[in-house]
Amino acid sequence: MITNTPSVLIIGAGNFGAATALSLLRKGNVKVTIVDTAAYPNPRAASHDINKIVRDDYPDRLYMRLLKKAMPLWREDGLYKTWYHEVGMLRADATSFGEESIASYRDMGIPNKSELLPVDEVRRRWNGAFETADFKGVDRILWNPDVGFAEADKALGAVVQAAVDLGAEYVVGEVTTLVFGPEDQCTGVALSDGTKLHADKILLAAGARTASLLAQSAPEKPLLHAGERLLATGAVSFYAKLHGAQKDKFSTIPVLKNCLPQVKGEGMSILDDGTIKFNCDLCFTNYQVFPPTGEAMSVVPDQSMYNTWTGPRFLKFFEDRARRTFNGLYGKEVENIKIEAYRMCWDASTPTHDFLISPHPQCDNLYIATGGSFHGWKFLPVIGDYVMDMMQGSLDSDLADRWAWDKKGGDGHSANPTYQIVGDLQDWTRGWAN
């Protein structure tokens, strides 16, 4: 008797897509194809980066539950531990975040050595690297020694490679539209070169490009569109390099997230070559008239300078904002250190910053896994299992409700409150020489 192996086509080889491919193939009896616009790891993906924070101190117990499974994998699993560095993390935050996260560890039975340190102690420790940092507005800082950062592009590449080693087919191509069958079910995708790929189930994990791909696939069917559920948003990262005695002084620094309004950013510790990477805690849209629908939509820019690493010159708004964050994080220590490059990272944000992991209720065989909202990367070791459960109809009900296409409630809730929209890219690009 001949039986057909079920097939899954995954659009997007970022965090959610790559992790799901690996989870499906580890379970077995499935044919998986991944399609992305570039060889892996794709430098335009939000999950492709120098490094990203890996932490489990969420006041939100739902995400902490996921990270209770993820953190041991970061520390111990051969696929992830090479790229994870448990250097600890400081958080300067005037809210009750510190107290709430410590309570969450206790209530969930997770061993953790977090404590609130006096500012003076933070200034003294770590070779005095934070001696002149801007901590105005707090008298205590959360110190969590049990978290750190991961080398993001390398970890993501390892996950994709693991999926390929288990039999995933990786196709390089630009998806132009979804393909639908006679009953409006999704049957595959069409690529820009005319190729069509088909599968039993289609997983759309295209990050910030998810909403535009849905809209251009069926402009005349607004029920298929994401509407206000997803918004393409950008954030800015930058890096510098330290050398000699200054590099040595910074050699033991932890991750620092400074949520205070005059700083609003984070420094990702330091790599062996002296690279220190930073993010500004803000995000922005890029509204344009979207030709397929004729309506305004925030979309990912096509120009490489707006989605890959650039040189030392950038839009003035972001140069000024990055410098303010850099100086606030480390004070006089970095006054004469130049910023070497900038990068805009684009992600799909949801109104509550919860993920969107759901079957599409208006289209059979189509599944959505996106909405990372600038905090999804750290879930790389486990998120694929949850997406797989969703596709098989076995996702826990509380997760299914929180991540639903048509979720109920959530007003006032934010899973990642530090990334708030501050403007639109078009406001800052006028007059810029491309």
C-alpha positions in Angstrom: 0.0 0.0 0.0 1.4 3.4 -1.0 0.8 6.3 1.4 1.6 9.9 0.7 3.8 11.7 3.2 2.1 14.9 4.3 3.9 18.1 3.2 4.4 21.5 4.8 5.6 24.6 3.0 7.1 27.2 5.3 7.4 30.8 4.0 10.2 32.5 5.9 13.4 31.0 7.4 13.5 33.4 10.4 13.1 32.4 14.0 9.5 31.0 13.8 9.9 29.4 10.4 13.2 27.7 11.0 12.2 26.5 14.5 9.0 25.0 13.2 10.8 23.2 10.3 13.1 21.6 12.8 10.2 20.6 15.2 8.2 19.0 12.4 11.2 17.0 11.0 12.2 15.8 14.5 8.7 14.4 14.9 9.0 12.7 11.5 6.8 11.5 8.7 6.6 14.9 7.0 8.1 16.6 3.9 9.2 20.1 4.7 10.1 22.9 2.3 11.4 26.2 3.4 11.4 29.2 1.0 13.2 32.5 1.7 14.6 35.3 -0.3 18.2 34.5 0.4 20.5 31.7 1.5 20.3 31.1 5.2 20.5 32.8 7.5 18.9 35.7 5.6 20.6 39.0 6.5 17.2 40.8 6.1 15.5 38.7 8.7 14.7 40.2 12.0 16.2 37.1 13.6 19.5 37.6 11.8 21.7 39.8 14.0 25.0 39.9 15.8 23.5 39.1 19.1 20.2 39.2 21.0 19.2 39.1 24.6 18.2 35.8 26.1 16.3 36.3 29.3 13.3 34.7 31.1 12.4 37.4 33.5 8.9 38.2 32.3 6.2 39.4 34.7 3.9 37.8 32.1 3.7 34.1 33.3 2.6 32.8 30.0 5.8 33.7 28.3 7.8 32.7 31.4 6.3 29.3 31.1 7.7 28.9 27.6 11.1 30.2 28.7 11.1 27.7 31.6 11.5 25.1 28.8 13.8 27.3 26.6 16.5 28.3 29.1 17.8 24.8 29.9 18.1 24.2 26.1 20.1 27.4 25.7 22.4 26.3 28.5 22.7 22.6 27.8 21.6 21.5 24.3 24.4 21.1 21.8 22.5 23.0 19.1 22.2 26.1 21.1 24.8 26.2 24.0 27.7 27.1 21.7 26.0 30.4 20.8 24.7 31.3 24.3 26.7 33.4 26.8 25.4 33.6 30.3 27.0 37.0 31.2 24.0 38.2 33.3 21.9 41.2 32.8 21.3 44.6 34.5 17.9 46.4 34.0 17.4 50.0 35.0 13.7 50.4 35.1 11.6 52.8 37.2 8.5 50.5 37.0 7.9 47.5 39.2 9.3 45.1 36.6 12.1 43.9 38.9 9.9 43.1 41.8 7.3 41.4 39.6 9.9 39.3 37.7 11.5 38.1 41.0 8.0 37.2 42.2 7.4 35.3 39.0 10.5 33.2 39.4 9.5 32.4 43.0 5.9 31.6 42.1 6.8 29.4 39.2 9.5 27.5 41.1 12.3 28.6 38.8 15.7 28.8 40.6 17.1 32.2 40.0 19.6 34.6 41.8 18.0 37.9 40.7 18.4 40.8 43.2 17.9 44.6 43.2 21.3 46.3 43.6 21.9 49.8 44.8 23.1 52.1 41.9 26.4 52.8 43.7 27.2 49.1 43.8 26.5 48.8 40.0 28.9 51.7 39.4 31.7 50.0 41.4 31.4 46.5 39.9 32.4 45.3 36.5 35.7 47.2 36.5 33.8 50.5 36.9 32.4 50.2 33.3 29.1 51.8 34.5 30.7 54.4 36.7 29.3 57.3 34.7 26.2 55.6 33.2 23.0 57.5 33.3 20.8 55.9 36.0 19.0 59.1 37.0 15.5 58.1 38.1 16.2 54.9 39.9 18.0 54.0 43.1 18.1 50.2 42.5 18.8 48.2 39.4 17.7 44.6 38.7 20.7 42.2 38.5 19.9 38.8 37.0 23.0 36.7 36.7 21.2 33.7 35.2 20.5 35.2 31.7 22.7 36.6 28.9 22.9 36.9 25.1 23.2 34.6 22.1 25.0 35.1 18.8 21.8 35.4 16.8 22.8 34.8 13.2 24.9 31.8 14.1 22.2 30.2 16.3 19.6 30.7 13.6 21.9 29.3 10.9 22.5 26.3 13.1 18.8 25.6 13.4 18.2 25.9 9.7 21.1 23.6 9.0 19.8 21.1 11.5 16.5 21.1 9.6 18.2 20.7 6.3 20.3 17.8 7.7 17.0 16.1 8.6 15.7 16.5 5.1 14.2 19.9 4.7 14.4 21.4 1.2 15.6 25.0 1.3 14.4 27.1 -1.7 15.8 30.5 -2.5 13.1 32.6 -4.1 10.8 35.6 -3.6 7.2 34.7 -2.9 4.9 37.0 -4.8 1.5 35.6 -3.9 -0.1 32.7 -2.2 -1.9 30.2 -4.5 -5.5 29.2 -3.9 -7.5 26.2 -5.0 -11.1 26.0 -6.3 -12.6 26.3 -2.8 -10.3 29.2 -1.9 -8.1 26.9 0.2 -4.4 27.7 0.2 -2.4 25.2 -1.9 1.0 26.9 -2.2 2.9 29.9 -3.4 4.1 31.5 -6.6 7.6 32.8 -6.8 8.9 35.8 -8.8 10.5 33.6 -11.4 7.2 31.9 -12.2 7.9 28.7 -10.1 5.0 27.4 -8.0 5.5 25.4 -4.8 2.6 23.3 -3.4 2.0 21.5 -0.1 -0.8 20.1 2.1 -0.2 22.9 4.7 1.2 26.4 4.2 2.8 28.2 7.1 3.3 31.9 6.6 6.1 32.9 8.9 7.3 36.0 6.9 7.7 38.4 9.9 7.2 42.0 8.9 6.3 41.0 5.3 3.4 38.8 6.4 0.6 41.5 6.2 1.7 42.7 2.8 2.0 39.2 1.4 -1.6 38.4 2.5 -2.9 41.6 1.0 -1.2 41.3 -2.4 -2.2 37.6 -2.7 -5.9 38.5 -2.7 -6.5 42.3 -2.8 -10.2 41.8 -3.3 -10.7 39.7 -0.2 -10.2 41.9 2.9 -11.2 39.0 5.2 -7.9 37.3 4.2 -5.9 40.5 5.1 -4.3 41.0 8.5 -5.9 44.4 9.0 -4.9 45.9 12.4 -3.7 42.5 13.7 -0.2 43.1 12.3 2.0 46.1 11.7 5.4 46.2 9.9 7.6 48.0 12.4 11.3 48.9 12.3 13.8 49.3 15.1 17.4 50.4 15.0 20.6 48.7 16.2 24.2 49.9 16.0 27.6 48.7 17.0 31.0 50.0 17.9 34.4 48.3 18.6 36.6 48.6 21.7 40.4 48.0 21.7 43.3 47.7 24.1 42.8 48.7 27.7 39.2 49.8 27.1 38.3 46.4 25.6 39.9 44.8 28.7 37.9 47.0 31.0 34.7 46.0 29.4 35.6 42.3 29.1 33.3 41.2 32.0 30.3 43.5 31.4 26.8 42.0 31.4 23.9 42.9 29.2 22.5 46.3 30.2 18.9 47.3 29.5 18.2 50.9 30.5 14.5 51.7 30.2 14.8 55.3 31.6 13.4 57.9 29.2 16.6 59.7 28.7 18.4 56.5 27.6 15.9 53.9 26.4 18.2 51.2 25.0 20.3 48.2 25.6 23.9 47.1 25.3 24.6 43.4 24.5 27.7 42.9 26.5 30.9 42.4 24.4 32.2 39.8 21.9 35.7 38.5 21.9 36.7 40.8 19.1 35.6 43.9 21.0 32.3 44.4 19.2 29.6 45.9 21.4 26.1 46.0 19.9 23.2 48.1 21.0 19.5 48.7 20.4 17.4 51.8 20.8 14.2 50.9 22.6 11.8 52.4 20.0 10.1 51.4 16.8 8.6 53.1 13.8 6.4 52.4 10.8 6.9 52.9 7.1 3.5 53.8 5.6 3.1 54.0 1.9 0.3 53.5 -0.6 0.3 49.8 -1.2 -0.4 49.3 -5.0 -2.4 46.0 -4.8 -5.0 47.6 -2.6 -4.5 51.3 -3.1 -4.6 51.8 0.6 -1.9 53.0 3.1 0.1 50.2 4.6 3.3 50.0 6.7 5.7 47.9 4.6 9.3 46.8 4.8 11.5 49.1 2.6 13.2 47.5 -0.4 16.4 49.5 -0.1 19.2 47.5 1.5 20.3 50.5 3.6 17.0 50.2 5.5 17.2 46.5 6.3 20.9 45.4 6.4 24.0 46.7 8.2 25.3 50.0 6.8 28.4 52.1 7.5 29.0 54.9 9.9 26.6 57.4 8.2 22.9 57.1 8.7 19.7 59.1 9.0 20.4 62.0 11.4 17.4 61.2 13.7 18.9 57.7 14.3 22.5 58.9 14.5 21.4 61.4 17.3 19.2 58.8 19.0 21.9 56.1 18.9 24.5 58.5 20.3 22.2 59.4 23.2 21.5 55.8 24.0 25.2 54.9 23.7 26.3 57.7 26.0 23.5 57.0 28.5 24.5 53.3 28.7 28.2 53.9 29.4 28.7 57.6 30.1 32.2 59.0 29.7 33.7 55.6 28.9 32.4 55.9 25.3 32.4 59.6 24.6 35.2 59.2 22.1 34.1 55.9 20.6 32.6 56.1 17.2 29.6 54.2 16.0 30.7 52.0 13.1 27.5 50.8 11.6 23.7 50.9 11.9 20.9 48.5 11.0 17.2 48.7 10.8 15.5 45.5 11.9 11.9 44.9 10.8 9.4 42.8 12.7 5.7 42.3 12.7 4.2 43.9 15.8 0.7 43.1 17.2 -1.4 45.5 19.2 -0.6 43.7 22.5 2.9 42.5 21.4 1.6 38.9 21.8 2.6 36.5 19.0 0.1 35.6 16.3 0.3 31.9 15.9 -3.0 30.6 14.5 -4.8 28.9 11.7 -6.2 31.5 9.3 -9.9 31.2 9.9 -10.8 32.4 6.4 -8.6 30.1 4.5 -8.2 26.3 4.8 -4.6 24.9 4.9 -3.1 28.3 5.7 -1.4 28.9 9.1 0.2 32.0 10.5 3.3 32.3 12.8 4.5 35.8 13.2 4.1 38.8 15.5 7.4 38.5 17.2 7.0 42.2 18.3 10.7 42.5 19.0 10.8 40.0 21.8 10.3 36.6 20.0 13.9 35.6 19.3 14.8 34.2 22.7 12.1 31.5 22.2 14.1 29.9 19.3 14.7 26.5 21.0 11.0 25.9 21.8 8.7 28.1 19.6 8.6 25.6 16.8 7.0 23.0 19.0 4.1 25.4 19.8 3.7 26.3 16.1 3.6 22.6 15.3 1.0 22.0 18.0 -1.1 24.9 16.5 -0.9 23.3 13.0 -2.0 20.0 14.4 -4.8 21.4 16.5 -3.3 20.5 19.8 -2.0 23.9 21.1 -2.9 24.5 24.8 -6.1 26.6 24.9 -4.6 29.5 26.9 -1.8 29.9 24.3 -4.3 29.5 21.4 -6.5 32.2 22.9 -3.6 34.6 23.5 -2.1 34.1 20.0 -5.4 33.8 18.0 -6.1 35.5 14.7 -9.3 37.0 16.3 -8.1 37.3 19.9 -10.5 38.6 22.5 -9.6 41.2 25.1 -6.0 42.3 25.8 -6.8 46.0 26.1 -4.0 47.7 28.1 -1.8 44.5 28.1 1.6 44.5 26.4 4.0 41.6 26.4 6.9 43.9 25.4 6.1 47.4 26.7 9.5 49.0 26.0 9.1 49.1 22.2 6.7 51.9 21.4 6.1 53.6 18.0 7.8 57.0 17.9 7.2 58.0 14.2 7.3 57.0 10.6 10.4 56.3 8.5 9.1 58.7 5.8 9.4 61.6 8.3 13.1 61.1 8.5 14.1 60.2 5.0 13.1 63.4 3.2 16.3 64.9 1.8 18.4 61.9 2.5 20.8 61.0 -0.3 20.2 57.3 -1.1 
